[in-house]
């Protein structure tokens, strides 16, 4: 029973998440795993809690102005 955890920044709609789940299920179907066996969990992580090297994404965004 595969479990997929998707960690991402907040802001995706329910429709976008459902579309991603559809693609994940298609991938597993290609290797013979039924959709009933797949669990997908979305974990939304605040940009201030997500670091790349020694800098948070929030700080990177402040520097770049986005």
PDBQT receptor file of N, H, CA, C and O in Angstrom, charges set to zero:
ATOM      1  N   UNK A   1       0.843  -1.180   0.000  1.00  0.00    +0.000 N 
ATOM      2  CA  UNK A   1       0.000   0.000   0.000  1.00  0.00    +0.000 C 
ATOM      3  C   UNK A   1       0.887   1.242   0.000  1.00  0.00    +0.000 C 
ATOM      4  O   UNK A   1       1.409   1.617   1.050  1.00  0.00    +0.000 OA
ATOM      5  N   UNK A   2       1.068   1.880  -1.138  1.00  0.00    +0.000 N 
ATOM      6  H   UNK A   2       0.645   1.575  -1.991  1.00  0.00    +0.000 HD
ATOM      7  CA  UNK A   2       1.908   3.077  -1.215  1.00  0.00    +0.000 C 
ATOM      8  C   UNK A   2       1.272   4.279  -0.513  1.00  0.00    +0.000 C 
ATOM      9  O   UNK A   2       0.058   4.476  -0.560  1.00  0.00    +0.000 OA
ATOM     10  N   UNK A   3       2.108   5.061   0.128  1.00  0.00    +0.000 N 
ATOM     11  H   UNK A   3       3.094   4.901   0.166  1.00  0.00    +0.000 HD
ATOM     12  CA  UNK A   3       1.689   6.326   0.719  1.00  0.00    +0.000 C 
ATOM     13  C   UNK A   3       2.573   7.412   0.129  1.00  0.00    +0.000 C 
ATOM     14  O   UNK A   3       3.800   7.305   0.148  1.00  0.00    +0.000 OA
ATOM     15  N   UNK A   4       1.949   8.449  -0.392  1.00  0.00    +0.000 N 
ATOM     16  H   UNK A   4       0.953   8.535  -0.408  1.00  0.00    +0.000 HD
ATOM     17  CA  UNK A   4       2.676   9.559  -1.006  1.00  0.00    +0.000 C 
ATOM     18  C   UNK A   4       2.436  10.791  -0.147  1.00  0.00    +0.000 C 
ATOM     19  O   UNK A   4       1.292  11.151   0.131  1.00  0.00    +0.000 OA
ATOM     20  N   UNK A   5       3.518  11.433   0.270  1.00  0.00    +0.000 N 
ATOM     21  H   UNK A   5       4.447  11.141   0.044  1.00  0.00    +0.000 HD
ATOM     22  CA  UNK A   5       3.408  12.678   1.037  1.00  0.00    +0.000 C 
ATOM     23  C   UNK A   5       3.936  13.795   0.145  1.00  0.00    +0.000 C 
ATOM     24  O   UNK A   5       5.062  13.736  -0.349  1.00  0.00    +0.000 OA
ATOM     25  N   UNK A   6       3.107  14.810  -0.050  1.00  0.00    +0.000 N 
ATOM     26  H   UNK A   6       2.193  14.859   0.351  1.00  0.00    +0.000 HD
ATOM     27  CA  UNK A   6       3.474  15.954  -0.879  1.00  0.00    +0.000 C 
ATOM     28  C   UNK A   6       3.642  17.152   0.047  1.00  0.00    +0.000 C 
ATOM     29  O   UNK A   6       2.672  17.643   0.626  1.00  0.00    +0.000 OA
ATOM     30  N   UNK A   7       4.875  17.616   0.179  1.00  0.00    +0.000 N 
ATOM     31  H   UNK A   7       5.662  17.218  -0.291  1.00  0.00    +0.000 HD
ATOM     32  CA  UNK A   7       5.153  18.815   0.982  1.00  0.00    +0.000 C 
ATOM     33  C   UNK A   7       5.283  19.987   0.025  1.00  0.00    +0.000 C 
ATOM     34  O   UNK A   7       6.033  19.933  -0.950  1.00  0.00    +0.000 OA
ATOM     35  N   UNK A   8       4.541  21.050   0.317  1.00  0.00    +0.000 N 
ATOM     36  H   UNK A   8       3.931  21.094   1.109  1.00  0.00    +0.000 HD
ATOM     37  CA  UNK A   8       4.580  22.219  -0.559  1.00  0.00    +0.000 C 
ATOM     38  C   UNK A   8       4.164  23.453   0.217  1.00  0.00    +0.000 C 
ATOM     39  O   UNK A   8       3.605  23.374   1.311  1.00  0.00    +0.000 OA
ATOM     40  N   UNK A   9       4.457  24.592  -0.385  1.00  0.00    +0.000 N 
ATOM     41  H   UNK A   9       4.911  24.656  -1.274  1.00  0.00    +0.000 HD
ATOM     42  CA  UNK A   9       4.045  25.849   0.208  1.00  0.00    +0.000 C 
ATOM     43  C   UNK A   9       2.530  25.986   0.068  1.00  0.00    +0.000 C 
ATOM     44  O   UNK A   9       1.959  25.457  -0.886  1.00  0.00    +0.000 OA
ATOM     45  N   UNK A  10       1.865  26.679   0.991  1.00  0.00    +0.000 N 
ATOM     46  H   UNK A  10       2.329  27.108   1.766  1.00  0.00    +0.000 HD
ATOM     47  CA  UNK A  10       0.421  26.878   0.904  1.00  0.00    +0.000 C 
ATOM     48  C   UNK A  10       0.037  27.671  -0.344  1.00  0.00    +0.000 C 
ATOM     49  O   UNK A  10       0.848  28.400  -0.914  1.00  0.00    +0.000 OA
ATOM     50  N   UNK A  11      -1.209  27.509  -0.747  1.00  0.00    +0.000 N 
ATOM     51  H   UNK A  11      -1.868  26.917  -0.284  1.00  0.00    +0.000 HD
ATOM     52  CA  UNK A  11      -1.729  28.341  -1.832  1.00  0.00    +0.000 C 
ATOM     53  C   UNK A  11      -2.342  27.579  -2.993  1.00  0.00    +0.000 C 
ATOM     54  O   UNK A  11      -2.951  28.191  -3.870  1.00  0.00    +0.000 OA
ATOM     55  N   UNK A  12      -2.202  26.276  -3.023  1.00  0.00    +0.000 N 
ATOM     56  H   UNK A  12      -1.708  25.779  -2.311  1.00  0.00    +0.000 HD
ATOM     57  CA  UNK A  12      -2.800  25.501  -4.111  1.00  0.00    +0.000 C 
ATOM     58  C   UNK A  12      -4.274  25.258  -3.798  1.00  0.00    +0.000 C 
ATOM     59  O   UNK A  12      -4.646  25.041  -2.645  1.00  0.00    +0.000 OA
ATOM     60  N   UNK A  13      -5.095  25.297  -4.823  1.00  0.00    +0.000 N 
ATOM     61  H   UNK A  13      -4.793  25.474  -5.760  1.00  0.00    +0.000 HD
ATOM     62  CA  UNK A  13      -6.532  25.076  -4.648  1.00  0.00    +0.000 C 
ATOM     63  C   UNK A  13      -6.832  23.586  -4.520  1.00  0.00    +0.000 C 
ATOM     64  O   UNK A  13      -5.989  22.745  -4.831  1.00  0.00    +0.000 OA
ATOM     65  N   UNK A  14      -8.034  23.272  -4.062  1.00  0.00    +0.000 N 
ATOM     66  H   UNK A  14      -8.719  23.956  -3.810  1.00  0.00    +0.000 HD
ATOM     67  CA  UNK A  14      -8.476  21.880  -3.976  1.00  0.00    +0.000 C 
ATOM     68  C   UNK A  14      -8.460  21.232  -5.359  1.00  0.00    +0.000 C 
ATOM     69  O   UNK A  14      -8.142  20.051  -5.499  1.00  0.00    +0.000 OA
ATOM     70  N   UNK A  15      -8.803  22.011  -6.369  1.00  0.00    +0.000 N 
ATOM     71  H   UNK A  15      -9.062  22.971  -6.255  1.00  0.00    +0.000 HD
ATOM     72  CA  UNK A  15      -8.810  21.492  -7.744  1.00  0.00    +0.000 C 
ATOM     73  C   UNK A  15      -7.391  21.136  -8.202  1.00  0.00    +0.000 C 
ATOM     74  O   UNK A  15      -7.187  20.110  -8.850  1.00  0.00    +0.000 OA
ATOM     75  N   UNK A  16      -6.425  21.971  -7.870  1.00  0.00    +0.000 N 
ATOM     76  H   UNK A  16      -6.590  22.805  -7.343  1.00  0.00    +0.000 HD
ATOM     77  CA  UNK A  16      -5.030  21.695  -8.241  1.00  0.00    +0.000 C 
ATOM     78  C   UNK A  16      -4.516  20.445  -7.527  1.00  0.00    +0.000 C 
ATOM     79  O   UNK A  16      -3.813  19.628  -8.122  1.00  0.00    +0.000 OA
ATOM     80  N   UNK A  17      -4.868  20.302  -6.258  1.00  0.00    +0.000 N 
ATOM     81  H   UNK A  17      -5.440  20.965  -5.774  1.00  0.00    +0.000 HD
ATOM     82  CA  UNK A  17      -4.450  19.117  -5.513  1.00  0.00    +0.000 C 
ATOM     83  C   UNK A  17      -5.096  17.861  -6.103  1.00  0.00    +0.000 C 
ATOM     84  O   UNK A  17      -4.435  16.831  -6.240  1.00  0.00    +0.000 OA
ATOM     85  N   UNK A  18      -6.365  17.941  -6.448  1.00  0.00    +0.000 N 
ATOM     86  H   UNK A  18      -6.901  18.778  -6.337  1.00  0.00    +0.000 HD
ATOM     87  CA  UNK A  18      -7.061  16.790  -7.035  1.00  0.00    +0.000 C 
ATOM     88  C   UNK A  18      -6.415  16.396  -8.362  1.00  0.00    +0.000 C 
ATOM     89  O   UNK A  18      -6.286  15.210  -8.665  1.00  0.00    +0.000 OA
ATOM     90  N   UNK A  19      -6.016  17.380  -9.142  1.00  0.00    +0.000 N 
ATOM     91  H   UNK A  19      -6.121  18.344  -8.895  1.00  0.00    +0.000 HD
ATOM     92  CA  UNK A  19      -5.352  17.096 -10.419  1.00  0.00    +0.000 C 
ATOM     93  C   UNK A  19      -4.015  16.386 -10.185  1.00  0.00    +0.000 C 
ATOM     94  O   UNK A  19      -3.667  15.460 -10.918  1.00  0.00    +0.000 OA
ATOM     95  N   UNK A  20      -3.276  16.815  -9.177  1.00  0.00    +0.000 N 
ATOM     96  H   UNK A  20      -3.559  17.567  -8.581  1.00  0.00    +0.000 HD
ATOM     97  CA  UNK A  20      -2.004  16.167  -8.857  1.00  0.00    +0.000 C 
ATOM     98  C   UNK A  20      -2.234  14.727  -8.391  1.00  0.00    +0.000 C 
ATOM     99  O   UNK A  20      -1.495  13.822  -8.777  1.00  0.00    +0.000 OA
ATOM    100  N   UNK A  21      -3.257  14.520  -7.562  1.00  0.00    +0.000 N 
ATOM    101  H   UNK A  21      -3.857  15.255  -7.248  1.00  0.00    +0.000 HD
ATOM    102  CA  UNK A  21      -3.578  13.163  -7.119  1.00  0.00    +0.000 C 
ATOM    103  C   UNK A  21      -3.911  12.280  -8.315  1.00  0.00    +0.000 C 
ATOM    104  O   UNK A  21      -3.493  11.124  -8.373  1.00  0.00    +0.000 OA
ATOM    105  N   UNK A  22      -4.654  12.815  -9.257  1.00  0.00    +0.000 N 
ATOM    106  H   UNK A  22      -4.994  13.754  -9.211  1.00  0.00    +0.000 HD
ATOM    107  CA  UNK A  22      -4.990  12.063 -10.477  1.00  0.00    +0.000 C 
ATOM    108  C   UNK A  22      -3.716  11.600 -11.190  1.00  0.00    +0.000 C 
ATOM    109  O   UNK A  22      -3.622  10.450 -11.618  1.00  0.00    +0.000 OA
ATOM    110  N   UNK A  23      -2.751  12.488 -11.313  1.00  0.00    +0.000 N 
ATOM    111  H   UNK A  23      -2.827  13.422 -10.965  1.00  0.00    +0.000 HD
ATOM    112  CA  UNK A  23      -1.485  12.148 -11.979  1.00  0.00    +0.000 C 
ATOM    113  C   UNK A  23      -0.691  11.115 -11.178  1.00  0.00    +0.000 C 
ATOM    114  O   UNK A  23      -0.081  10.211 -11.750  1.00  0.00    +0.000 OA
ATOM    115  N   UNK A  24      -0.704  11.254  -9.862  1.00  0.00    +0.000 N 
ATOM    116  H   UNK A  24      -1.200  11.988  -9.397  1.00  0.00    +0.000 HD
ATOM    117  CA  UNK A  24      -0.017  10.285  -9.011  1.00  0.00    +0.000 C 
ATOM    118  C   UNK A  24      -0.633   8.908  -9.199  1.00  0.00    +0.000 C 
ATOM    119  O   UNK A  24       0.085   7.918  -9.341  1.00  0.00    +0.000 OA
ATOM    120  N   UNK A  25      -1.959   8.841  -9.201  1.00  0.00    +0.000 N 
ATOM    121  H   UNK A  25      -2.542   9.646  -9.086  1.00  0.00    +0.000 HD
ATOM    122  CA  UNK A  25      -2.650   7.566  -9.381  1.00  0.00    +0.000 C 
ATOM    123  C   UNK A  25      -2.370   6.964 -10.754  1.00  0.00    +0.000 C 
ATOM    124  O   UNK A  25      -2.226   5.748 -10.882  1.00  0.00    +0.000 OA
ATOM    125  N   UNK A  26      -2.293   7.813 -11.785  1.00  0.00    +0.000 N 
ATOM    126  H   UNK A  26      -2.410   8.800 -11.681  1.00  0.00    +0.000 HD
ATOM    127  CA  UNK A  26      -1.955   7.327 -13.127  1.00  0.00    +0.000 C 
ATOM    128  C   UNK A  26      -0.574   6.679 -13.129  1.00  0.00    +0.000 C 
ATOM    129  O   UNK A  26      -0.372   5.633 -13.746  1.00  0.00    +0.000 OA
ATOM    130  N   UNK A  27       0.365   7.301 -12.439  1.00  0.00    +0.000 N 
ATOM    131  H   UNK A  27       0.200   8.150 -11.938  1.00  0.00    +0.000 HD
ATOM    132  CA  UNK A  27       1.721   6.753 -12.363  1.00  0.00    +0.000 C 
ATOM    133  C   UNK A  27       1.736   5.384 -11.697  1.00  0.00    +0.000 C 
ATOM    134  O   UNK A  27       2.398   4.464 -12.178  1.00  0.00    +0.000 OA
ATOM    135  N   UNK A  28       1.020   5.248 -10.609  1.00  0.00    +0.000 N 
ATOM    136  H   UNK A  28       0.482   5.995 -10.218  1.00  0.00    +0.000 HD
ATOM    137  CA  UNK A  28       0.971   3.956  -9.939  1.00  0.00    +0.000 C 
ATOM    138  C   UNK A  28       0.236   2.917 -10.782  1.00  0.00    +0.000 C 
ATOM    139  O   UNK A  28       0.610   1.744 -10.787  1.00  0.00    +0.000 OA
ATOM    140  N   UNK A  29      -0.806   3.341 -11.492  1.00  0.00    +0.000 N 
ATOM    141  H   UNK A  29      -1.110   4.294 -11.487  1.00  0.00    +0.000 HD
ATOM    142  CA  UNK A  29      -1.541   2.416 -12.359  1.00  0.00    +0.000 C 
ATOM    143  C   UNK A  29      -0.615   1.829 -13.420  1.00  0.00    +0.000 C 
ATOM    144  O   UNK A  29      -0.750   0.662 -13.787  1.00  0.00    +0.000 OA
ATOM    145  N   UNK A  30       0.319   2.630 -13.911  1.00  0.00    +0.000 N 
ATOM    146  H   UNK A  30       0.428   3.579 -13.613  1.00  0.00    +0.000 HD
ATOM    147  CA  UNK A  30       1.263   2.162 -14.927  1.00  0.00    +0.000 C 
ATOM    148  C   UNK A  30       2.140   1.017 -14.429  1.00  0.00    +0.000 C 
ATOM    149  O   UNK A  30       2.651   0.232 -15.228  1.00  0.00    +0.000 OA
ATOM    150  N   UNK A  31       2.314   0.922 -13.115  1.00  0.00    +0.000 N 
ATOM    151  H   UNK A  31       1.899   1.560 -12.466  1.00  0.00    +0.000 HD
ATOM    152  CA  UNK A  31       3.131  -0.168 -12.571  1.00  0.00    +0.000 C 
ATOM    153  C   UNK A  31       2.266  -1.218 -11.864  1.00  0.00    +0.000 C 
ATOM    154  O   UNK A  31       2.767  -2.042 -11.099  1.00  0.00    +0.000 OA
ATOM    155  N   UNK A  32       0.973  -1.170 -12.132  1.00  0.00    +0.000 N 
ATOM    156  H   UNK A  32       0.565  -0.501 -12.753  1.00  0.00    +0.000 HD
ATOM    157  CA  UNK A  32       0.078  -2.212 -11.653  1.00  0.00    +0.000 C 
ATOM    158  C   UNK A  32      -0.478  -2.043 -10.254  1.00  0.00    +0.000 C 
ATOM    159  O   UNK A  32      -0.943  -3.014  -9.657  1.00  0.00    +0.000 OA
ATOM    160  N   UNK A  33      -0.441  -0.824  -9.714  1.00  0.00    +0.000 N 
ATOM    161  H   UNK A  33      -0.063  -0.035 -10.199  1.00  0.00    +0.000 HD
ATOM    162  CA  UNK A  33      -0.988  -0.573  -8.380  1.00  0.00    +0.000 C 
ATOM    163  C   UNK A  33      -2.345   0.107  -8.538  1.00  0.00    +0.000 C 
ATOM    164  O   UNK A  33      -2.456   1.136  -9.205  1.00  0.00    +0.000 OA
ATOM    165  N   UNK A  34      -3.374  -0.470  -7.926  1.00  0.00    +0.000 N 
ATOM    166  H   UNK A  34      -3.284  -1.306  -7.385  1.00  0.00    +0.000 HD
ATOM    167  CA  UNK A  34      -4.716   0.103  -8.060  1.00  0.00    +0.000 C 
ATOM    168  C   UNK A  34      -4.850   1.372  -7.213  1.00  0.00    +0.000 C 
ATOM    169  O   UNK A  34      -4.163   1.541  -6.205  1.00  0.00    +0.000 OA
ATOM    170  N   UNK A  35      -5.735   2.242  -7.640  1.00  0.00    +0.000 N 
ATOM    171  H   UNK A  35      -6.293   2.105  -8.459  1.00  0.00    +0.000 HD
ATOM    172  CA  UNK A  35      -5.966   3.511  -6.944  1.00  0.00    +0.000 C 
ATOM    173  C   UNK A  35      -6.398   3.277  -5.499  1.00  0.00    +0.000 C 
ATOM    174  O   UNK A  35      -6.062   4.062  -4.612  1.00  0.00    +0.000 OA
ATOM    175  N   UNK A  36      -7.137   2.205  -5.266  1.00  0.00    +0.000 N 
ATOM    176  H   UNK A  36      -7.410   1.567  -5.987  1.00  0.00    +0.000 HD
ATOM    177  CA  UNK A  36      -7.620   1.897  -3.913  1.00  0.00    +0.000 C 
ATOM    178  C   UNK A  36      -6.484   1.697  -2.915  1.00  0.00    +0.000 C 
ATOM    179  O   UNK A  36      -6.680   1.851  -1.710  1.00  0.00    +0.000 OA
ATOM    180  N   UNK A  37      -5.311   1.359  -3.408  1.00  0.00    +0.000 N 
ATOM    181  H   UNK A  37      -5.152   1.234  -4.388  1.00  0.00    +0.000 HD
ATOM    182  CA  UNK A  37      -4.182   1.054  -2.531  1.00  0.00    +0.000 C 
ATOM    183  C   UNK A  37      -3.310   2.270  -2.233  1.00  0.00    +0.000 C 
ATOM    184  O   UNK A  37      -2.404   2.186  -1.403  1.00  0.00    +0.000 OA
ATOM    185  N   UNK A  38      -3.567   3.394  -2.893  1.00  0.00    +0.000 N 
ATOM    186  H   UNK A  38      -4.302   3.462  -3.567  1.00  0.00    +0.000 HD
ATOM    187  CA  UNK A  38      -2.680   4.558  -2.786  1.00  0.00    +0.000 C 
ATOM    188  C   UNK A  38      -3.279   5.611  -1.851  1.00  0.00    +0.000 C 
ATOM    189  O   UNK A  38      -4.442   5.993  -1.983  1.00  0.00    +0.000 OA
ATOM    190  N   UNK A  39      -2.467   6.064  -0.916  1.00  0.00    +0.000 N 
ATOM    191  H   UNK A  39      -1.522   5.754  -0.808  1.00  0.00    +0.000 HD
ATOM    192  CA  UNK A  39      -2.852   7.153  -0.022  1.00  0.00    +0.000 C 
ATOM    193  C   UNK A  39      -1.972   8.354  -0.341  1.00  0.00    +0.000 C 
ATOM    194  O   UNK A  39      -0.754   8.222  -0.464  1.00  0.00    +0.000 OA
ATOM    195  N   UNK A  40      -2.596   9.538  -0.476  1.00  0.00    +0.000 N 
ATOM    196  H   UNK A  40      -3.585   9.645  -0.376  1.00  0.00    +0.000 HD
ATOM    197  CA  UNK A  40      -1.842  10.764  -0.728  1.00  0.00    +0.000 C 
ATOM    198  C   UNK A  40      -2.158  11.755   0.384  1.00  0.00    +0.000 C 
ATOM    199  O   UNK A  40      -3.322  11.981   0.716  1.00  0.00    +0.000 OA
ATOM    200  N   UNK A  41      -1.111  12.342   0.957  1.00  0.00    +0.000 N 
ATOM    201  H   UNK A  41      -0.165  12.158   0.688  1.00  0.00    +0.000 HD
ATOM    202  CA  UNK A  41      -1.262  13.325   2.026  1.00  0.00    +0.000 C 
ATOM    203  C   UNK A  41      -0.573  14.610   1.594  1.00  0.00    +0.000 C 
ATOM    204  O   UNK A  41       0.582  14.594   1.169  1.00  0.00    +0.000 OA
ATOM    205  N   UNK A  42      -1.290  15.723   1.706  1.00  0.00    +0.000 N 
ATOM    206  H   UNK A  42      -2.229  15.736   2.051  1.00  0.00    +0.000 HD
ATOM    207  CA  UNK A  42      -0.697  17.025   1.415  1.00  0.00    +0.000 C 
ATOM    208  C   UNK A  42      -0.297  17.681   2.733  1.00  0.00    +0.000 C 
ATOM    209  O   UNK A  42      -1.078  17.735   3.683  1.00  0.00    +0.000 OA
ATOM    210  N   UNK A  43       0.919  18.170   2.766  1.00  0.00    +0.000 N 
ATOM    211  H   UNK A  43       1.553  18.126   1.994  1.00  0.00    +0.000 HD
ATOM    212  CA  UNK A  43       1.437  18.871   3.929  1.00  0.00    +0.000 C 
ATOM    213  C   UNK A  43       1.850  20.259   3.458  1.00  0.00    +0.000 C 
ATOM    214  O   UNK A  43       2.782  20.404   2.667  1.00  0.00    +0.000 OA
ATOM    215  N   UNK A  44       1.151  21.274   3.950  1.00  0.00    +0.000 N 
ATOM    216  H   UNK A  44       0.393  21.156   4.592  1.00  0.00    +0.000 HD
ATOM    217  CA  UNK A  44       1.473  22.640   3.562  1.00  0.00    +0.000 C 
ATOM    218  C   UNK A  44       2.412  23.235   4.604  1.00  0.00    +0.000 C 
ATOM    219  O   UNK A  44       2.097  23.274   5.794  1.00  0.00    +0.000 OA
ATOM    220  N   UNK A  45       3.559  23.695   4.143  1.00  0.00    +0.000 N 
ATOM    221  H   UNK A  45       3.814  23.663   3.177  1.00  0.00    +0.000 HD
ATOM    222  CA  UNK A  45       4.605  24.205   5.020  1.00  0.00    +0.000 C 
ATOM    223  C   UNK A  45       4.777  25.703   4.768  1.00  0.00    +0.000 C 
ATOM    224  O   UNK A  45       4.942  26.135   3.628  1.00  0.00    +0.000 OA
ATOM    225  N   UNK A  46       4.737  26.470   5.820  1.00  0.00    +0.000 N 
ATOM    226  H   UNK A  46       4.603  26.119   6.747  1.00  0.00    +0.000 HD
ATOM    227  CA  UNK A  46       4.924  27.914   5.711  1.00  0.00    +0.000 C 
ATOM    228  C   UNK A  46       6.312  28.226   5.150  1.00  0.00    +0.000 C 
ATOM    229  O   UNK A  46       7.287  27.545   5.466  1.00  0.00    +0.000 OA
ATOM    230  N   UNK A  47       6.385  29.253   4.325  1.00  0.00    +0.000 N 
ATOM    231  H   UNK A  47       5.593  29.806   4.068  1.00  0.00    +0.000 HD
ATOM    232  CA  UNK A  47       7.656  29.631   3.686  1.00  0.00    +0.000 C 
ATOM    233  C   UNK A  47       8.744  29.956   4.713  1.00  0.00    +0.000 C 
ATOM    234  O   UNK A  47       9.932  29.820   4.419  1.00  0.00    +0.000 OA
ATOM    235  N   UNK A  48       8.350  30.381   5.904  1.00  0.00    +0.000 N 
ATOM    236  H   UNK A  48       7.385  30.492   6.143  1.00  0.00    +0.000 HD
ATOM    237  CA  UNK A  48       9.324  30.673   6.951  1.00  0.00    +0.000 C 
ATOM    238  C   UNK A  48       9.885  29.427   7.616  1.00  0.00    +0.000 C 
ATOM    239  O   UNK A  48      10.895  29.483   8.316  1.00  0.00    +0.000 OA
ATOM    240  N   UNK A  49       9.220  28.304   7.390  1.00  0.00    +0.000 N 
ATOM    241  H   UNK A  49       8.399  28.258   6.821  1.00  0.00    +0.000 HD
ATOM    242  CA  UNK A  49       9.655  27.035   7.972  1.00  0.00    +0.000 C 
ATOM    243  C   UNK A  49      10.329  26.120   6.963  1.00  0.00    +0.000 C 
ATOM    244  O   UNK A  49      10.702  24.998   7.305  1.00  0.00    +0.000 OA
ATOM    245  N   UNK A  50      10.491  26.575   5.729  1.00  0.00    +0.000 N 
ATOM    246  H   UNK A  50      10.187  27.486   5.451  1.00  0.00    +0.000 HD
ATOM    247  CA  UNK A  50      11.083  25.757   4.660  1.00  0.00    +0.000 C 
ATOM    248  C   UNK A  50      12.410  26.400   4.279  1.00  0.00    +0.000 C 
ATOM    249  O   UNK A  50      12.455  27.530   3.794  1.00  0.00    +0.000 OA
ATOM    250  N   UNK A  51      13.470  25.666   4.504  1.00  0.00    +0.000 N 
ATOM    251  H   UNK A  51      13.433  24.748   4.897  1.00  0.00    +0.000 HD
ATOM    252  CA  UNK A  51      14.807  26.198   4.238  1.00  0.00    +0.000 C 
ATOM    253  C   UNK A  51      15.463  25.499   3.054  1.00  0.00    +0.000 C 
ATOM    254  O   UNK A  51      15.312  24.293   2.859  1.00  0.00    +0.000 OA
ATOM    255  N   UNK A  52      16.186  26.276   2.281  1.00  0.00    +0.000 N 
ATOM    256  H   UNK A  52      16.309  27.256   2.440  1.00  0.00    +0.000 HD
ATOM    257  CA  UNK A  52      17.079  25.769   1.245  1.00  0.00    +0.000 C 
ATOM    258  C   UNK A  52      18.456  26.224   1.692  1.00  0.00    +0.000 C 
ATOM    259  O   UNK A  52      18.732  27.420   1.781  1.00  0.00    +0.000 OA
ATOM    260  N   UNK A  53      19.299  25.272   1.967  1.00  0.00    +0.000 N 
ATOM    261  H   UNK A  53      19.075  24.300   1.895  1.00  0.00    +0.000 HD
ATOM    262  CA  UNK A  53      20.595  25.560   2.595  1.00  0.00    +0.000 C 
ATOM    263  C   UNK A  53      20.321  26.258   3.923  1.00  0.00    +0.000 C 
ATOM    264  O   UNK A  53      19.635  25.696   4.776  1.00  0.00    +0.000 OA
ATOM    265  N   UNK A  54      20.839  27.471   4.119  1.00  0.00    +0.000 N 
ATOM    266  H   UNK A  54      21.396  27.928   3.426  1.00  0.00    +0.000 HD
ATOM    267  CA  UNK A  54      20.672  28.135   5.424  1.00  0.00    +0.000 C 
ATOM    268  C   UNK A  54      19.709  29.318   5.364  1.00  0.00    +0.000 C 
ATOM    269  O   UNK A  54      19.742  30.186   6.237  1.00  0.00    +0.000 OA
ATOM    270  N   UNK A  55      18.855  29.359   4.345  1.00  0.00    +0.000 N 
ATOM    271  H   UNK A  55      18.829  28.654   3.637  1.00  0.00    +0.000 HD
ATOM    272  CA  UNK A  55      17.953  30.495   4.179  1.00  0.00    +0.000 C 
ATOM    273  C   UNK A  55      16.531  30.010   3.919  1.00  0.00    +0.000 C 
ATOM    274  O   UNK A  55      16.303  29.121   3.100  1.00  0.00    +0.000 OA
ATOM    275  N   UNK A  56      15.584  30.609   4.629  1.00  0.00    +0.000 N 
ATOM    276  H   UNK A  56      15.769  31.332   5.295  1.00  0.00    +0.000 HD
ATOM    277  CA  UNK A  56      14.193  30.214   4.420  1.00  0.00    +0.000 C 
ATOM    278  C   UNK A  56      13.692  30.752   3.081  1.00  0.00    +0.000 C 
ATOM    279  O   UNK A  56      14.222  31.725   2.544  1.00  0.00    +0.000 OA
ATOM    280  N   UNK A  57      12.677  30.105   2.567  1.00  0.00    +0.000 N 
ATOM    281  H   UNK A  57      12.247  29.315   3.003  1.00  0.00    +0.000 HD
ATOM    282  CA  UNK A  57      12.074  30.572   1.320  1.00  0.00    +0.000 C 
ATOM    283  C   UNK A  57      11.483  31.961   1.521  1.00  0.00    +0.000 C 
ATOM    284  O   UNK A  57      11.515  32.790   0.612  1.00  0.00    +0.000 OA
ATOM    285  N   UNK A  58      10.942  32.217   2.714  1.00  0.00    +0.000 N 
ATOM    286  H   UNK A  58      10.916  31.543   3.453  1.00  0.00    +0.000 HD
ATOM    287  CA  UNK A  58      10.398  33.547   3.010  1.00  0.00    +0.000 C 
ATOM    288  C   UNK A  58      11.482  34.610   2.882  1.00  0.00    +0.000 C 
ATOM    289  O   UNK A  58      11.245  35.674   2.310  1.00  0.00    +0.000 OA
ATOM    290  N   UNK A  59      12.672  34.328   3.412  1.00  0.00    +0.000 N 
ATOM    291  H   UNK A  59      12.865  33.464   3.876  1.00  0.00    +0.000 HD
ATOM    292  CA  UNK A  59      13.771  35.294   3.312  1.00  0.00    +0.000 C 
ATOM    293  C   UNK A  59      14.235  35.449   1.866  1.00  0.00    +0.000 C 
ATOM    294  O   UNK A  59      14.554  36.556   1.431  1.00  0.00    +0.000 OA
ATOM    295  N   UNK A  60      14.275  34.352   1.125  1.00  0.00    +0.000 N 
ATOM    296  H   UNK A  60      14.017  33.453   1.478  1.00  0.00    +0.000 HD
ATOM    297  CA  UNK A  60      14.655  34.432  -0.296  1.00  0.00    +0.000 C 
ATOM    298  C   UNK A  60      13.672  35.311  -1.062  1.00  0.00    +0.000 C 
ATOM    299  O   UNK A  60      14.065  36.113  -1.910  1.00  0.00    +0.000 OA
ATOM    300  N   UNK A  61      12.381  35.147  -0.747  1.00  0.00    +0.000 N 
ATOM    301  H   UNK A  61      12.062  34.496  -0.058  1.00  0.00    +0.000 HD
ATOM    302  CA  UNK A  61      11.362  35.955  -1.415  1.00  0.00    +0.000 C 
ATOM    303  C   UNK A  61      11.520  37.439  -1.074  1.00  0.00    +0.000 C 
ATOM    304  O   UNK A  61      11.354  38.295  -1.943  1.00  0.00    +0.000 OA
ATOM    305  N   UNK A  62      11.835  37.741   0.169  1.00  0.00    +0.000 N 
ATOM    306  H   UNK A  62      11.970  37.045   0.875  1.00  0.00    +0.000 HD
ATOM    307  CA  UNK A  62      12.033  39.137   0.554  1.00  0.00    +0.000 C 
ATOM    308  C   UNK A  62      13.177  39.760  -0.227  1.00  0.00    +0.000 C 
ATOM    309  O   UNK A  62      13.084  40.904  -0.672  1.00  0.00    +0.000 OA
ATOM    310  N   UNK A  63      14.261  39.005  -0.394  1.00  0.00    +0.000 N 
ATOM    311  H   UNK A  63      14.337  38.075  -0.033  1.00  0.00    +0.000 HD
ATOM    312  CA  UNK A  63      15.414  39.514  -1.135  1.00  0.00    +0.000 C 
ATOM    313  C   UNK A  63      15.084  39.763  -2.595  1.00  0.00    +0.000 C 
ATOM    314  O   UNK A  63      15.535  40.745  -3.186  1.00  0.00    +0.000 OA
ATOM    315  N   UNK A  64      14.280  38.853  -3.184  1.00  0.00    +0.000 N 
ATOM    316  H   UNK A  64      13.914  38.055  -2.704  1.00  0.00    +0.000 HD
ATOM    317  CA  UNK A  64      13.998  38.972  -4.617  1.00  0.00    +0.000 C 
ATOM    318  C   UNK A  64      12.814  39.884  -4.900  1.00  0.00    +0.000 C 
ATOM    319  O   UNK A  64      12.567  40.256  -6.047  1.00  0.00    +0.000 OA
ATOM    320  N   UNK A  65      12.077  40.244  -3.843  1.00  0.00    +0.000 N 
ATOM    321  H   UNK A  65      12.277  39.941  -2.911  1.00  0.00    +0.000 HD
ATOM    322  CA  UNK A  65      10.937  41.131  -4.021  1.00  0.00    +0.000 C 
ATOM    323  C   UNK A  65       9.680  40.437  -4.514  1.00  0.00    +0.000 C 
ATOM    324  O   UNK A  65       8.751  41.098  -4.978  1.00  0.00    +0.000 OA
ATOM    325  N   UNK A  66       9.636  39.106  -4.420  1.00  0.00    +0.000 N 
ATOM    326  H   UNK A  66      10.390  38.568  -4.043  1.00  0.00    +0.000 HD
ATOM    327  CA  UNK A  66       8.415  38.408  -4.858  1.00  0.00    +0.000 C 
ATOM    328  C   UNK A  66       7.612  37.882  -3.704  1.00  0.00    +0.000 C 
ATOM    329  O   UNK A  66       6.561  37.274  -3.909  1.00  0.00    +0.000 OA
TER     330      UNK A  66
